[in-house]
């Protein structure tokens, strides 16, 4: 009974609601007040982001008992108690997110708002729409359809507990609306060739159908890479939060601010990072198309960040977790990242923000593809006596390890990524630590508490984003000329 009392949602301060709700309302109303702001839809996106934060913050604990009664509940495998915790709460977050994106449509595409005070006296920087943007609306709605399908498929995964080998291609189904509209609108399938290969391939190469394969694989990776790196309180949503913040910061570099400055970098291959400067628009270099693309990205990322921060409060900030995200949140956040990467045409930059996920995926491949036994849960091992987490193991019980598996694991062991155990009688490989970045942290840093392990994961994700920004704006000039991404 004491544990049930401890796991009840903690009361939220009323001052938070009374402060943020009027602020969010002001952001929504501000585009309709004279003089109109430079980028009215961006103001609305900020307002919806605050409402997304409040919605997930208050609705997740309110709907938790309903999910438990519907048998959508789970046990925290890294705790000593068996108190049921509401699962699949990502459905609540996804519903709030998609609903707010639908309500945002008039602010981005309604002529009465986008052309409000569009005169010489009230000339605005930013998006000026002279006719209804049918193309942009089609792109926006196809993105919404993909998010809706990702939500549906993620919830089905939560309910039916689909095996890993079957769930890997599921995001391809969710991205079909996005790909169909991209094809119908004759989206570009050309890619810029890196400088070292231009003597052979030229400046541009048309991938044709292969570009659609690339986009479908991107959505699959963004979705599953977050889902694979899971198992401890706050792991899934913290990844989404850091990546969303990184994408938002990258988008802000391309907007037309009223002020402008340059961040010098100690490299000879770049002239630094430019911010703002009216229609020179920082890193957009005067391109209205680039500004529009990154505004599109912000319209999706700001509400996503808000809804994830609200859920993160219940999933990790107030430790232990009072709610589990399920696969639904992983599917929706991953698809949202894929949407902005594809539609705003910065997929290479987006992949740089997934450096920890790429490492974890490559590390996990031997288990995901059957070379090494893959248990149902690869979470770290919990020691009740010390309340610490230790690396978990996979054992070769049913069959002997193949020569390829042994070679791969020995290489990983030499790099300090796994710990191997051998049969004393036969000398054959008997078991290995599970191939996840969480087990690598525990192996290299020693046993630690679950909340501390989440902090290490967050710090790693932040460091990965810093490396991504350095590569994107410091080293990209080595392989691409101009503002190629």
N, C-alpha and C positions, 0 to 999 in steps of 0.2 A: 504493500500500500504506500509505503514511503517513496519507493521508486516511482510509482505512478504519479504521486504528488510532485516529485522532482521533475518529471518529464512533461508536466503540463506547460503550455505556452506561457511565457512570462508576460505580464501586463505591459502594454506599450504606453509610453507617455502621451497624454492627450495634447500636450504642447506641440508635439511633432505634427499631428494632424492639423491643428489650428494654425500652424505656421506654414507648412508646405502646401496645403490645399489652396489658400488664397494666393500664394506665390505662383502655383501652377496655373490658376485661373487668370492671373495677370498676364502670364506669358501667352495664353490663348487669346486674350482680348486685345493685347497690345497691337497686333497687326491691323486692327480695325480703327485705331485711334490716330488722329493727325498729330504730327507728321508720321507717315508710315515708315517703319524701319527698313533698312536696306534689304534684308532677307527675311520677309515676314514668315514664310513657312518654317524657317529655322527656329524662330521664336516659338511657334506652335509645337514643333518637335520637342523643344526643351520642356514645355508645359506638359505634354503627354508623357515625357520621361519621368517627371515628378509624380504624375498620377499613376504611372506603371509601378513606381516604387511603393507608393502608398497602397495600391491595390494588392500587390503580392504580400506586402508587410502585414496587412490586416486580414486578407481573405484566406491565406494559407492556414493559419491556426484556426480560423472560424470554420473552415470546411474539412479540417482534419478528421473529426469524429464521423462525418458522413462517409469518408473514404474507408475508415475502419469498419463501419457497419456494412459496407459493401464488400468486405473482405479484401480490400486493397490495403494491406498492411504487411509489415515485415519486422523481423527481429534484427537488431544491431549485432552483427556477428563479432564485433570487437568490444563487447560489453559483457558483464556478468549477469545482467538481468534479462528477462524474457518479455518485458513490457512491449506490447505491440506499438509500432510507430507507423503513422500513415505514410503510405508509399504512393508512387505515381503522382506526386504533387506537382510535377512538371506540367501536368494537364491544366492546373489552375493558372500557372504562370503563362503557358502558351495561349490560353484563352484570353487572358488580360492583354497580352502582347498583340495578338492578331486583331482583337476588337479595337484597340486603340489605333492600330495601323489603318483600319477601315475608317474610323472616325476622322483620321488625319487627311483623308483624300480631298475634301473641299479646300483645305488650307494650301495644299500643293497644286491643285489643278483648277479650282474655281476661279473664273475670270474676275468675279467681284472682289476677290482677295488678292490674287496675284497681280492684277492690274490696278489695285487700289491706289489712287493718287499718282498714277503714272503720267506725270506731266513734266514740263520743263522746270517748273518751280519745285516739284517734289521728285526730281530724278533720283532713281535708286541705283546703287551698285548691285550687282548680282543678277538673278534671273528676271528677265523682262519678257513676258509671254505675249506675243502679238496675236496669236490665234490659238485655238484650243489644242493642247499638246496630246493628240490622239496616240502618237507613238509612245510618249513617256507614260501615259496612263496604261496602255497595253502592257508595257514592261512592268509597271508597278503591280498591276492586277495578276499577271502571271507569277510574279514573285510571291504574292499573297497566296495564290493557289498552291504553290510548292510548299509554303509554310503550313498551310492547312493539311496537305497530304502528309507532310512529315509528322504533324501532331497526331493524325489518325493512325499512321503506321507505328509511331512510337508507343502510343497507348495500346495498340494491339500486341506489340512486343511485350509490354508490361503484363498484359493479361494472360497471354499464351506462353510466355517465357521461351521465346524462339532461341534456338541454339546459334552459337557464334557463326558457324560456317554458313548458316542460312540467312542470318540477319545482315551480313556484309553487303549484299547487293540491294537491300531494301531502299536505301536513299536514291538509287537510280530511278526507282518508280516515282519517288516524290519530286524529282527534278524534271519530269517529263513536261509539265506545263511550261516551265521556264525555257526548256529547249525548243518546244514547239513554237512559242511566240518569238524566240530568238531567230529561228529559221524563217518564220513568216515575215518578220520585219527585216529580213535580209541582213542579219547581224554579221559583223566582220569575222572572217575566219583566217585573216592574215596575222602572222606573228613576225616580229622584228628579229632578224638574225643577229646573233652576237658578232662583234667585230672580228674575232679570230677566224670565223667561218664564212665571212662574206665573200672572200675570194672564190669560194666554192659554190655557195648557195644564193648569193646576192643579198640585197638589203632586206627584202621581204620574201616570205614564202607562204603560200596559201595551203593550209592543211586540209581544207575541205571537210569531209566527214570526220576526219581524225580530230578536228577541233571539238566536235560534239562529244566524241569519246572522252577527250580530255576534260571537258566540263562535267560530264557525268561522273568521271573518276574523282574530280575535285570535290564534288558534293558528297561522294561516298567517303572520301578520306576525312573531310572536315567533320562529318557526323560521327563516324566510327572512332576516330582518333581520340575524341573527347570521351566517348563511351568506354574505350579500352583502358584509359588512365583513370580508373575509378575504384571505389571500394572503401574509402575512408570518408568521414564526415567532412563535407565542404570541398571535396576534390573536384567534382564535375563543375559546380557553379563557380568556383574560384578560377578555373581555367577560362570559362566564358567571360568572367568579369575582366580579367587582365587582357585577354585578346580584344574584347570590345573597346576597352580604354585605349589600347594601342591603335586600333583602327580609327577611332575617333580623333586621336592626336594626329595621326597621319592625314586624315581628311581636313583638319583645321589648317594644315600647312598650305592647302590649295584654295583657301577662301579669300575673297576680296575685302580685307579689313581696311578701315579708314587710316590705319597706321601701317608702317612697314619697317622691317629691320632684317638684317642678315646675320646668321649664326656662322662664324667662320670655322672651318675644320682644318686641322693641320695636315692636309693632304694636297698633293699637286694635281690630283685627278678630278677635283671638284672645286667650285667656287663657293661652297658653303650651302647652308639651308636658308632659303628666303621665306619670310613670313609677311603676308599682307601686302599693302601697297596698292590700294584701289584696284583697277582692273589688271595690273600686272599680276595680282593675285598670288603672290609668293611663288611656290613651286609650280603653279599652273602656267607661268610665263605668258600671261595675257590670253590664254586659251579659255574661251567661254565654255567649250565642251568639257574641259577638265573640271571646271568649277561646278557645272551641272552634275557631272558624274559623282563628285565627292559630296555634293549636297544630297544626292540620292542615297549615298551610303550613310550619311548622318541621319537621314530620316528613319532608317531601319536600326541603326546602332544605338541611338540615344534611348528610345523606349526599351530596347533589349537590355541595355546596361541598367536602367531603372528597375525592371522587373527582376533581373538577376540579383541586384543588390538587396532588394526586399526579401527575396527567398534566401539569400546567403545568411541573413540575420538568424533565421530559424534552422538553417542546415549546418552552420558552423560557428558563427559569431557568438551565439548563446549556446555554448557547448555543454552537454552533448546534443546531438541533432534532435530536433522536435519534428522533423519532416524529412522524408527521402524524396529525391527528384524523380527516380525511376528513369527509364530510357527515354521517356517523352521529352524531358528537358534537353537531353543530349542531342536528340534528333532535331529539335527546333532550333537550338542555338547553332548547331553545326550547319543546318540548312540556311540560317540567316547569314552566317559568314560566307557560305558558298554563293548566296544570292548577290551580296554586295561585291564580292570578288569578281564574279562573272559579269554582272550588269554594269558595274562601274569600271571594269577593265583594269583591275590591279591585282590579278590573281597571283602573280609572282611575289608581289609585296605581301599579300595575305599569307602565302605559304611560309614566308620568313617569320611571321608571328607564331607559326606552329612548330618552331624548332624543337621544343621539348616533346611535342606529340610525334614528330617525325622520328626522333631518337627512340621514343618508347615503342612506336610501331615496328621499327627495324629490329629492335631488341626482342619484340614479342613474336616476330614472324615464325621462328622455329616451332613455337607452341600453336600459333594460329593455323599453321598449315600442316600440322600433324607430325613433324619430326620429333618433337618432344611431347610427352604426355601433358595435356592441358586440363587441369581440374576445373570444376564448375565455377569455383571462386578462387581467384589468385590473390586475394587480399593478404596482407601480412598476418603473421601468427600472433595471437594475443595471449599474453601470460598474465593470468588473473592475479597471481601473488604480488607481482610488481607493478601491474597496470601499464606495462610497456609492450610495445610491438617489436617483433623479431621477424627476420625474413622467413617466408613460407617456402615449402619445398614441393617439387613434383618428383614422383618416384617411378622408376622403370620396373613395374611389376608384371604387366601382361606380356611384354615383349622386350627383347634386348635392343639397346640403342643401335641404330644403323651407323655405318662408318661416317656418313655425312653429318649426322647429329652429333656424334662424338667429336668430330673435327670442329664443328661450329662451337660447341660448348667449351672445348679446350681453348679456342681463340678467345671466347668471352671470359673464360677464367684467367687467361694471361693478361687481359685488359682490366681485371678486377671487377667485372660486371656480375659474375655469378660465383657461387661456392659449390664445388663438386664433392661428392662422396662416392667412394669405390667399395665394391664388395671385397672383404678381406680374404675370402676363400678363392674367388675367381679373378679378382683384380679388375673386373668390369665395372663400368660406370653404373652406379646404383640409383643416385638421385642428384638433383640440382635445385638450386633456389629458383623460384618462379621468375620468369623473364619479364619483369616490369621495372620501371624506373623507381617505383616506391620501394621495392626490395633492394635495388641498388643503393638508394639512400640509407636504408637500414644496415646494409652490408658495409658501407664505407664510413658512415657516421656513427654507427652503433645503435642499440635499441633506444627508442624514445616514445613519448606519449603520442597518442593519435593526433591531438590538436597541434603538437609541435611538428609532426610529420607534414601536416597540411601547410603550416607556415613555410617549411622547407620547399614544398611544392610551389607555393605562391612566389617565393623568392626566386626559384628557378625559372618560373614563367616570366617574371619581371626581367631577369637577366637575359632571357632569350629575346624579349622584345627590345631591350637595349642593343643587343647584338644585331637584331634585325634592322633597327634604324641606322646603325653604323654601316651595315652592309649596303642598305638601300641608298643612303645619301652620301656615303663615304667611299664605297668601293665599286658601285654600279658603273661608274664612268670608265672602269677598266674594260668592261665588256660591251657597254652600250654608249652611243653618243647622244648628246642632247638630253632630253628628258624622257628617255625610253624606260619602260617598266616591264 
